[in-house]
Amino acid sequence: MNSDLPPLYDPSALTEEQKELLGSLPFEDLIFRKLFDFIDETLGSYRCNHTFDLTTHFLKKQGVNFLEHRTYFTAHEISCDCEVISLLESKFPIDLNEFNRRKF
């Protein structure tokens, strides 16, 4: 992660739920942000097949083994790619407009 970039969220403005979510992430929050973007873009062209195929593919490219972290997703009642977006994106403390302007 480029530490020269300002944070994508204001840590002092986080709710307790957001602090808990960030504290429980099994890998870097930047990977989650990129995962959201990847799934959102991909599902714009394809329908969800109600598997973790996209999540698994993306995380593999990031050097993360999805199977090692599957319990995190199921603990948050996420059972497929589209639920990664619908359940976590609403809770994740990020300014999506600022995120989309960034170059990673």
Residue pairs with C-beta under 8 A, 6 or more apart in sequence:
1 28
1 30
2 104
5 102
8 33
8 94
8 95
8 98
8 99
8 102
9 18
9 93
9 94
9 95
13 93
14 22
14 93
15 93
17 91
18 91
18 92
18 93
21 88
21 91
21 92
21 93
22 29
22 93
24 72
25 32
25 72
26 68
26 69
26 72
27 59
27 62
27 64
27 69
29 92
30 104
31 59
31 62
31 64
32 88
32 92
33 92
33 94
33 99
34 58
34 62
34 104
35 55
35 58
35 59
35 84
36 84
36 85
36 88
36 89
36 92
37 99
37 100
38 54
38 58
39 54
39 55
39 58
39 81
39 82
39 84
39 85
40 85
40 89
42 54
43 54
43 81
43 82
43 85
48 80
48 81
48 82
49 80
49 81
50 79
50 80
50 81
50 82
51 80
51 81
52 66
52 70
52 73
52 80
52 81
53 81
54 81
55 66
55 73
55 81
55 84
56 66
59 65
59 66
59 69
60 66
73 79
73 84
76 87
76 88
77 83
77 87
78 84
78 87
78 88
